[in-house]
Amino acid sequence: MSRSLNSPSTRILGSLVLGLLLGVVLAASHPGAVPGVVGVTQPIGTAWLNALQMTVIPLVFSLLVTGIAATAEAARSGAVAARAIAVILTIMVASAVAAAILTPLFLGFAPMPAASAAALRGALADVAPAGPVPPLGEFMAGMVPSNVVAAAANGAFLSLILFALVFAFALTRIDRAGRETLTGVFAAIRDTMLVMIGWIIWIAPVGVFALALTVAAKTGTAAVGALLHYIVTVSSVGMAVSLFALPLALWGGRIAIGRFVRESAPALAVALSTQSSLASLPAMLKGSEALGVPVATSGVVLPLCVAMLRATGPAMNLAVAIYVAAWFGVPLTFATLGAATAIAVLTSLGSVSLPGQVSFISAISPIAVTLGVPLAPLGLLVAVETLPDIFRTLGNVIFDLAVTVTVAARSEPAELSAADMLLSDAPQP
């Protein structure tokens, strides 16, 4: 088995199931004991969620700075890489826009059962949303922070991300020595936060068990139905976005859809079994070769895609936040939805190569705060991320191959020769 029974995802999912089962049994057989049990489990779950949230701001800021610096550096490496990055960024923007349209449509067609939504809101009644949505003018003016330290202290993610974005692009314009020094500092902060999050994820089964038991004890079986509905909704958004890789391969890469699907199948099988784009890279290289892509192109584009492209990330992260907004009845305006769409792209770009549980919290928290929805439900939803993550990985792999054939079809022979020379000069494994 590729996934050990001791893997974090398996332990977290198991603790969720156990907490839900015990909570349902407790609510049905000993309802009088619920307040006493919840009085113990709720603070434990809240403390674990707070521990996870305390790392989000420094992690998001450092990821954006290092991610943009790495993207700018990659774009300087040649025309093939620059073209690949342009396609990657376009896909990620389109992914977020698609989710902003599709998620409300899916929820309108198949909304969360009213009883489940009401029960879960009641179970989290002590959790207040992040705040009312301000008028458009006030919202736009508030995007630019007058005090970035105060913005960080108040959890104003939109202002903080705007500052991080400007800071990162300004960093790319200073001298090389200073750029490398500052990038190294933020890389060290990023790595330190990841170590801390690793510790927090290690105790996640305790926190998730406490949260699940609390919610199930208050709501009974409603919690189970709501989580299943959430998984289906978010996974459906990911599947719908993934299907757009087929017309990209057809029109951009000039590859027949049947042939593209057939040659992509081995890489998709690896992605399904490992839930890792990186582990699927060797199979993707073979698949791109079978599709007629020169090694000079695939050897440059595919590693870039694995490192940068999270095709389903913006869509599914935004879908999670919109789902929670619908859950709590938070109205979505064009301004907040547009801002959340942009943040979904930026946080997905910065969350490359992170474990699913880490990227889930760090990427979705800024989106949720922008939409004005509470963060507490994320502590429960992260426990079932293993299932939607299958569709995230499949979508990322199919788009990696679609981008590769598209860049190959649009590259000139001279560019391919230059890329070939670059590969031949690189150290061989």
N, C-alpha and C positions, 0 to 999 in steps of 0.2 A: 504494500500500500504506500502511495506517495505521501499521504498525509498521516502522520503518526497520531495514535490516539492521545498522545501527550502534547500535541501541538496546541498553541494558544487558542486558535480558532475552535478546535474541538472541545477544549476544556470550557471555554466561555459559552459555547452553544449548549453544552451539557449542563452547565450551571443554570442557564436560562430555563431549560426544560424542567429541571428539578425544582427550581424556584416557582415556576408556574404551576406545576403539578401540586406541590405542597400548599401553595396559596389557594388553589381551587378546592382542594380537600379541606383545608382549614375553614374556608368560607362556607362550605356546605355542611360540615359536620360539627364545627365548634365556633359558630359566629360570635359568641360572647368573648372568645379569646383573641379575636382579631385586633382590637385596639391595643392590647398589651404586646402582642407580637410585633405589630407595626411600629409601636413606640421604640422597639429595639432595632428592627431592620431598616427603617427609613433613615435614621441618622447615619447608619453604616453606608448605605447606598449613596446618600448625599455627599458624605465625606469622600468616597471614592470618585464620584463625578467631579467634585471640586478639585481634587488632586489632578485629574486629567485636564480640566479646564485651565489650571494655573500655568500649564506649559504652552498653551495655544498661542498667546501673543508673541513671545520671543521666538517660538518655532516658525510661525507664519512669516514674521518679519525677516528672519534669517533665511528661510527658504526662498522668499521672493528675491532677496538681494543676490544670493548665490545662484539661483535659477536663471535670473535675467543676465547676470554676468556670464554664466556658462553658455547661454543662448547666443549672446553677442559674440563670444569668442568662437563658437562653432560657425556662426554665419560668416566670419572672416576667413574660414578655411578653404573656401572655394565656391564656385558657382553651383555645383551639385548640392552641396550642403545648404547653401543659402536658399536654393529652390525648394529643397525638402522642408526647411524650416517654415518657409512661406505657406506651403501646403498644410503643414501641421497646424500652424496657428489658425488658418482659415477653417480647418475641420473642427478645431476646438471651439471657435466662436459659433459655427453653425450648430454644433452639438448643444451648446447652452441655449441658443435661440429655439432649437427644436423642442427642448424640454419645457421652455417657457410657454410654448404653444400646446404641446401634447399632454403634459401632466394635468392641466385644468380640464382638458377634453376627456381624458381617461377618468378623472374623478367625477366629472359630470355624467359620464356614461355608466360608471360603476362606482358610486360613492361609498365611503366607509359606512357600514351599518350604523344607523343613528343611535341605536342602543349602545353599541360598542364605543362610539365616539363620546357619548355623554358619560358613560361609566369611566372611561379613561380620563376624561377631563375632571371628573369628580375625584378620581384617585390622585390626581396631581393638582388638586385645587389650591394647594399652598404654593404653587409655582406660578409666578406672575410673568406675563409676556415681557419682552425686552422694552416695551414702551409703545405709546401710540404713534402712528405714522404722521409726521408733520406735514403741513402744506407744501406744495411743490417748491415754491420759492425758498422757504426755510430749509427744505431738504437739500436743495442744490447749494445754498450758501453754506450749510453745515458740512458739506463734503470736504471743504478746505479747512484743516485744523489751524486754529490760532495758537494752540499749544499742543504739540505732539505728545508730550509727557502726560498731559491731562487726558488726551484722547485715548492713550493706552490704558490709563488708570480707570477710565470710565467704560472701557470695552467698546469704544467707537471704532469698529473694524473698518468701516468704509473710509474714514479719515486716515486711519493708520495705514491702510493699504495704499491709498493715494500717495501718502508721504513716502512709503517704501518704494513705490514705483518710480517716483521722481528721483529719489535718492539713488536707486539702483542704476537708472539710466545716466545720472550725473557721474556715478562711479566709473562707468565705462569710458568717460571722456577725460579722466585725469591720467597722469603718467603711469607707466606700467608698474613701477615699483610700489607706488602708493595703492594702485588698484589691487595688486596681489596681496599687499599687507592687509587691507580692509576686507577683502574677500576671504582671506585666511581667518580673520577674526570671526566673521559671521559664519564661516564653515565650522569653526570650533564651537560657537554657540549652538548651531544646528545639531552638531554631533552630541553635545552635552545634553541638549533637550531630548534627543532620541534615546540616550542612555536612561534618563529619568523616566521617560515614557515606557521604556522597556520594563523598568521596575514596576510601574503602575499597572501595565498590562499583565505582569506576572501575577498580581493579586486581583486581577479583574474578575475571576470566577467568584470571589467573595462579594465584590461590589455588585456584580450583575445578579447574583443569587439574591442578595438583599433587595435590590430594586424589583426584580421579578416577583419575589414573594410578597412584597408590599403591594404592588399593583394587582396581582392575582387575588390576594386576600380581600382587597377592597372591591374588585370588579367581578370575581368569579371567572367563568369561561369567556366573558367578553374580551378579556385581554388576548386570549389565544386567537379568536376570530379576527381581531384587529391586526395582530402581527401578521397573520396569513394574508390578509387583504393588503397590508403594506408591502410585503414581499412581492406579491403578484403585480401590484401597481408599479413599483419602482423597477422591477425586472422587465416589465413590458415596455417601459420607456427606453431602457437600455437595448432591448431587442429591436425596437423600432428604429433607433438611431443606427444600430449596427447594420441594418439592411441597406443603408445609404452607401456602404462600401461597395456594393455591387455595381450601381451606376457609375461610381467613380472609376472603378476598374474598367468598365465598358467604354465610357466616354473619355476619361483621362488617360487610361493606360492602353486603350484600344485592344482589350482582351475580351473574348466572348465570355459571358457570365458562366456558362456551363463549364468551360475549361478552367476559369478562375476558381470556381468552387471546388472542382475536382483536384486541382493541384494544391489548394489551400487546406484540404481535408486533413492531411497528416499533422500540420502545424496546429490546427484546431483541436485535434485529438489530444495532442500534448498539452495544449492550453486547458482543456477540460479536466485532464487528470492532475495537472500541477497547479492550476490557477496562477500561473506565473508567465508573464511575457518574456522575461529573461530566459527561463528554462525552455521556452518555445523558439528561441532565436536560431539554433542549429536547424530545426525543421523548417523555419521560415526561409533560411538561406537556401536550402534545397528546393523548397517550393518556388522561390523566385527564380532560381536557375531553370527549373522546369518550365516556367512561364516565359523564358527567353530573356531574362534580365541579365545584363553583363555583370560579372563579379565586381567590376570596378564601381558599379552603381550600388548594387546590393550591399557591398562591404562598407559603404559610407552611409547609405540611407537607412538601412535596417537598424544598425546600432543607435543612430540618432532617434529613430522612431521609438525604440525600446526605452531610451533614456528620457524622451520628451513627450511623446504622444500618449495622451490619455483620452482617446476619442470618446469613450463613454463616460469619462469622469465628470466633465461639466454638466452633462445631461442628467446623470443619475444623482449627483450631489445636489443640483438644483431641484430635482424631483423630490428628494427627501425633505428639503426645506419647505417646498410648496405643500407637500403632504402634511407636514406638521402645522403649517398655516391653516390648511383646511380643517384639520383636526381641532384646532383651538379657535376657529372662526375668525382668524386675523384677515382683514381685508387687504387685498393686493392692489396697489396703484401701478400705473404705467411707470412712474419714476422709480419706485422701489423695486419693481420687477426688472426694470432695465439695469439698475445698479447691481442687483443680485446676479443678473446674467453675466455682467462684466466680472464680478468677483468670482463667480464660478469658474470662469476661464483662468483667471490669474492664480487662484488657489490650486487648481488642478495642475497648472504648469509648474507650480512650485512644489507639488507633493510627489514628484517623481520618485520611484523606487522605494517608497515607504511601505511598511506592512499595512494591510487593509484596515486594521483597527486604528492605527495611528493616522493614516490619511483621512479616514472617515471623520474623526473629530476635528482635525486641524483644517480640513477643507470645507466642512459643512458649517462649523460654528460661525465664521464670518458671514456666510450667506444667511443663516438663520437670524443673526442679530440685525442684519440689514433689512430683512423682511419684518422684523419686530416680533419674532416668535420665540418661545422659551427654549432653552438649551437642555433642560432636564430630560426630555424624552429621548435625546440622543444616547444617553447612557443605557437605555433599554434597547434602542434600535441597533446599536453597534453589535449587540450580541447575536443578531440574526444576519449580520453583514456577510457571513460566509456564503449564504445562498445567492443573494444578488451579485456577490463578487465573481461568481462563475460567469455571469453574463457580462460583467465588466471586462473580464479577461478575454473572453471570446470576441467581444467587439473590438477590443484594442488590437488583438492579433490580426483579425481580418482587415482592419484599417491599416495596420502596418504594411501588409502585403499590397493593399490597394495604393497606398502612397508610393511604395517602391516602384510598382509598374508604371504609375503616372509620371514620376520623376524620370524614369528611364525613357519613356516615350517622348518626353519633352527636352531631353538633354542632347546637346550637339556632340558629334564625335570627338571634337577637340577637348570638350569638357570631360568626357569619359576617359580620354587618354591621360589627362592631368590627374584624374582621380586614380587611375590605374598606377601611375607613377607614385602617387602618395601612398597607396597600399603596398607597393613593392618595396618602398623605403622604410615602411613600418616594421618594427620587430615582430618576428613570427612566433606564435605560441609553441 
